[in-house]
Amino acid sequence: MKRTSIFALLFLLSLSNLAFAAKNEVRWTQILQAQYFPNQSILEGSDVIQLTSPIRAEDPALVPIKVTAKFEQTKDKYIKRLLLLIDNNPVPFVGEFEFTPDSGKADIAMRVRVNSYSYIRAIAEMNNGDLYMVKNYVKASGGCSAPVGADYDAAMLRLGKMKFRLNSNVQEGKPTMAQLLISHPNLTGMQMDQVTRFKRKSHFIKQIKVTFDGKAILTAKTDIAISSDPNFRFYFVPKKKGELKAEFTDTSCESPVSRDVCQSGKTYTKTYQVEP
């Protein structure tokens, strides 16, 4: 065999090995599945949910993702919980989102940080306990260490402010899309201050609860993978005139990846009057 052919073959093999290494699922199969779903079977979920994400992210700190349910929520059949994971992030846990029949649809959209080439997984738990998973591979790197885009001092001044946005055609008894915008830097603990050259301690939103007239429509636990100034798009069913209320609590931790030593933060609330 000619030397050039050997080099070409070795080059192709190296590319194949790199592709395999990049897309391997070792962390999921050996760690994450047992950590989050010990001794549980997970079914292929394309008939239950759809995960939308870019193949290659324009900004690794602001990667848009969306999970869309294939059916509306009813008392007999609904998605109870949705878990989002990014396999190769320093903290794979993105968030756990709980829904009820009053959610109307178990859809959720947000922006996340992706730290290296990785699968993003969405696992839906039905009200009968069945689990379904979909996954997308996303090419991005450096999302958890990317500096906060806005001025830090200015970001801290507006911390905790929230805003609701609703469709203009809110209909009584119909699933209505809402958007919750939160001002919060959501620091990962891996971002360097551009002036002091020290890393800022993690400071992120850990719990969110949205209710309509006192009934929960979305409850979430989140971590550092959620982008700065988070915004969440979700659904609820306004059966009458009422109050949409959002409440979130943040925390700060000594380590970017460990939750053993953390301090409770503050709780912030926002209300909005809905008139179908």
C-alpha positions as CSV (number, residue, x, y, z in Angstrom):
1,M,0.0,0.0,0.0
2,K,1.3,3.4,-0.9
3,R,2.4,5.7,1.9
4,T,-0.2,8.4,0.9
5,S,-2.9,5.8,1.1
6,I,-1.8,4.7,4.6
7,F,-1.8,8.3,5.8
8,A,-5.2,8.9,4.2
9,L,-6.6,5.8,6.0
10,L,-5.1,6.8,9.3
11,F,-6.6,10.3,8.9
12,L,-10.0,8.8,8.2
13,L,-9.8,6.5,11.2
14,S,-8.8,9.4,13.5
15,L,-11.8,11.4,12.3
16,S,-14.0,8.4,13.0
17,N,-12.5,8.0,16.4
18,L,-13.0,11.7,17.2
19,A,-16.6,11.6,16.1
20,F,-17.2,8.5,18.2
21,A,-15.5,10.1,21.3
22,A,-17.6,13.3,20.8
23,K,-20.9,11.4,20.6
24,N,-20.3,8.7,23.1
25,E,-22.9,8.2,25.8
26,V,-20.7,6.8,28.5
27,R,-21.7,9.5,31.0
28,W,-25.3,8.8,30.5
29,T,-25.1,5.0,30.5
30,Q,-22.6,4.7,33.4
31,I,-23.6,7.6,35.6
32,L,-26.6,9.8,34.9
33,Q,-29.2,7.1,34.1
34,A,-28.5,5.3,37.4
35,Q,-28.3,8.6,39.3
36,Y,-31.7,9.9,38.1
37,F,-33.6,6.8,37.1
38,P,-32.2,3.8,39.1
39,N,-33.7,0.5,38.0
40,Q,-36.2,2.2,35.7
41,S,-36.9,1.6,32.1
42,I,-37.0,4.5,29.7
43,L,-38.8,4.3,26.4
44,E,-38.1,6.1,23.2
45,G,-40.2,9.3,23.4
46,S,-40.6,10.8,20.0
47,D,-44.4,10.1,20.1
48,V,-44.7,11.9,23.4
49,I,-42.4,14.9,23.3
50,Q,-40.2,16.7,20.7
51,L,-36.9,18.4,21.6
52,T,-35.8,21.4,19.4
53,S,-32.3,22.7,19.6
54,P,-29.6,24.0,17.2
55,I,-27.1,21.5,15.8
56,R,-24.3,24.1,16.3
57,A,-24.9,26.9,18.8
58,E,-24.2,30.5,17.8
59,D,-23.6,31.4,21.5
60,P,-22.8,28.6,23.9
61,A,-24.1,30.6,26.8
62,L,-27.5,31.3,25.1
63,V,-28.5,28.0,23.4
64,P,-32.3,28.0,22.7
65,I,-34.1,24.8,23.5
66,K,-37.7,23.9,23.4
67,V,-39.7,20.8,24.5
68,T,-43.1,20.3,22.9
69,A,-45.6,17.8,24.0
70,K,-47.5,15.8,21.4
71,F,-50.8,16.1,23.2
72,E,-52.6,18.4,25.6
73,Q,-52.8,17.8,29.3
74,T,-56.0,16.1,30.6
75,K,-56.9,14.6,34.0
76,D,-56.6,11.1,32.5
77,K,-53.4,11.6,30.6
78,Y,-50.7,14.2,31.3
79,I,-47.0,14.7,31.6
80,K,-46.2,15.0,35.3
81,R,-42.5,15.8,35.2
82,L,-39.9,16.8,32.6
83,L,-36.2,16.5,33.3
84,L,-33.6,18.2,31.2
85,L,-29.9,17.1,31.2
86,I,-26.8,18.1,29.3
87,D,-24.5,15.1,29.5
88,N,-21.1,16.8,29.4
89,N,-21.8,20.0,31.4
90,P,-20.0,20.3,34.7
91,V,-23.4,20.0,36.3
92,P,-25.5,17.9,33.8
93,F,-28.8,18.8,35.6
94,V,-30.5,21.7,33.8
95,G,-33.9,21.6,35.4
96,E,-36.8,19.6,36.6
97,F,-40.2,20.9,35.5
98,E,-43.5,19.8,37.0
99,F,-46.8,20.2,35.2
100,T,-50.5,19.6,36.0
101,P,-53.6,19.2,33.9
102,D,-54.1,23.0,34.5
103,S,-50.9,23.6,32.5
104,G,-52.9,22.8,29.4
105,K,-49.7,21.7,27.5
106,A,-46.5,20.4,29.0
107,D,-44.4,22.7,26.7
108,I,-41.3,24.6,28.0
109,A,-38.8,26.7,26.2
110,M,-35.7,28.5,27.6
111,R,-32.0,29.3,26.9
112,V,-29.2,27.2,28.4
113,R,-25.5,27.0,28.7
114,V,-23.6,24.2,26.9
115,N,-20.0,23.7,28.0
116,S,-18.8,21.2,25.5
117,Y,-20.1,19.1,22.6
118,S,-22.9,17.1,24.2
119,Y,-26.3,15.4,24.0
120,I,-29.1,17.3,25.5
121,R,-31.8,15.0,26.9
122,A,-35.5,15.5,27.8
123,I,-37.1,12.8,29.8
124,A,-40.9,13.0,30.4
125,E,-42.6,11.2,33.2
126,M,-46.3,10.5,32.6
127,N,-48.9,10.5,35.3
128,N,-48.9,6.7,35.3
129,G,-45.2,6.6,35.9
130,D,-44.0,5.7,32.4
131,L,-40.8,7.4,31.2
132,Y,-40.0,8.6,27.7
133,M,-36.8,10.2,26.4
134,V,-35.6,12.2,23.4
135,K,-32.2,13.6,22.8
136,N,-30.3,16.0,20.5
137,Y,-26.6,16.4,19.9
138,V,-25.4,20.0,20.2
139,K,-22.0,21.4,19.2
140,A,-21.0,24.2,21.6
141,S,-18.2,24.9,24.0
142,G,-17.4,27.3,26.8
143,G,-21.0,28.2,27.8
144,C,-20.5,27.8,31.5
145,S,-17.4,30.0,31.7
146,A,-18.5,32.6,29.2
147,P,-18.6,36.1,30.9
148,V,-21.9,37.7,31.8
149,G,-22.9,39.8,28.8
150,A,-24.2,42.8,30.7
151,D,-22.4,45.0,33.2
152,Y,-22.4,43.0,36.5
153,D,-23.3,46.0,38.7
154,A,-26.2,46.9,36.5
155,A,-27.3,43.3,36.5
156,M,-27.3,43.2,40.3
157,L,-29.4,46.4,40.5
158,R,-32.2,44.9,38.5
159,L,-31.9,41.4,40.0
160,G,-35.3,39.9,40.9
161,K,-37.4,42.0,38.5
162,M,-39.8,39.9,36.5
163,K,-42.2,40.4,33.6
164,F,-45.0,38.4,32.1
165,R,-45.9,38.4,28.4
166,L,-49.1,36.7,27.2
167,N,-50.6,36.2,23.8
168,S,-53.1,38.9,22.9
169,N,-55.9,36.4,22.2
170,V,-56.3,34.8,25.6
171,Q,-59.3,32.5,25.5
172,E,-61.2,31.1,28.4
173,G,-60.6,27.4,28.9
174,K,-58.0,27.2,26.2
175,P,-54.2,26.6,26.6
176,T,-52.5,30.0,26.6
177,M,-48.8,30.6,26.0
178,A,-47.1,32.8,28.6
179,Q,-43.5,34.0,28.9
180,L,-41.8,34.8,32.2
181,L,-38.7,37.0,31.9
182,I,-36.4,37.2,35.0
183,S,-33.6,39.6,35.6
184,H,-30.8,37.5,37.2
185,P,-27.2,36.9,36.2
186,N,-27.4,33.2,37.1
187,L,-23.7,33.0,37.8
188,T,-22.1,29.6,37.3
189,G,-19.0,30.1,39.6
190,M,-16.8,29.5,36.5
191,Q,-17.0,33.0,35.1
192,M,-14.0,35.4,35.6
193,D,-14.5,39.0,36.5
194,Q,-12.9,41.0,33.7
195,V,-11.5,43.6,36.1
196,T,-10.3,41.6,39.2
197,R,-9.5,38.5,37.2
198,F,-11.1,36.4,40.0
199,K,-14.0,34.0,39.5
200,R,-17.3,35.1,40.9
201,K,-19.1,32.7,43.2
202,S,-22.1,30.8,41.8
203,H,-25.4,32.6,42.3
204,F,-28.3,31.1,40.5
205,I,-32.1,30.5,40.6
206,K,-32.9,27.2,42.2
207,Q,-36.7,27.1,42.4
208,I,-39.5,28.6,40.4
209,K,-43.3,28.3,41.0
210,V,-46.0,29.7,38.7
211,T,-49.6,29.6,39.8
212,F,-53.0,30.8,38.4
213,D,-55.5,31.6,41.1
214,G,-53.5,29.6,43.6
215,K,-53.3,26.5,41.5
216,A,-49.8,25.4,40.4
217,I,-49.3,25.3,36.6
218,L,-45.5,25.1,36.6
219,T,-43.0,24.2,39.3
220,A,-39.3,24.0,38.6
221,K,-35.9,23.2,40.1
222,T,-33.0,24.7,38.1
223,D,-29.2,25.0,38.3
224,I,-26.3,26.8,36.6
225,A,-27.0,25.6,33.1
226,I,-29.9,28.1,32.8
227,S,-28.7,31.2,31.0
228,S,-28.3,34.7,32.5
229,D,-31.6,36.7,32.5
230,P,-33.7,33.5,32.1
231,N,-36.9,33.5,30.2
232,F,-39.3,30.6,30.2
233,R,-42.2,30.0,27.8
234,F,-45.0,27.7,29.0
235,Y,-48.7,27.2,28.9
236,F,-51.7,27.5,31.3
237,V,-55.5,27.3,31.0
238,P,-57.3,30.5,32.2
239,K,-60.8,29.2,33.0
240,K,-61.8,32.7,34.3
241,K,-60.4,36.0,35.2
242,G,-57.6,35.6,37.7
243,E,-54.1,36.2,38.9
244,L,-51.0,34.7,37.4
245,K,-48.2,34.7,40.0
246,A,-44.5,33.8,39.7
247,E,-42.2,33.2,42.6
248,F,-38.5,32.3,42.5
249,T,-35.8,31.7,45.0
250,D,-32.1,31.9,44.4
251,T,-29.0,30.5,46.1
252,S,-25.2,30.8,46.1
253,C,-22.8,27.9,46.5
254,E,-19.1,27.7,47.4
255,S,-18.4,25.3,44.6
256,P,-19.6,25.5,41.0
257,V,-20.4,21.8,40.9
258,S,-21.1,20.8,44.5
259,R,-24.3,21.6,46.4
260,D,-23.0,20.6,49.8
261,V,-22.2,24.2,51.0
262,C,-24.8,26.7,49.8
263,Q,-26.5,29.7,51.2
264,S,-30.2,30.4,50.8
265,G,-30.9,33.6,48.8
266,K,-34.0,35.7,48.5
267,T,-37.4,35.0,47.2
268,Y,-39.0,37.3,44.6
269,T,-42.6,37.5,43.4
270,K,-44.5,39.0,40.5
271,T,-48.3,39.0,39.7
272,Y,-50.3,39.6,36.6
273,Q,-54.0,40.0,36.1
274,V,-55.4,37.8,33.3
275,E,-58.7,38.6,31.6
276,P,-59.8,36.0,29.0
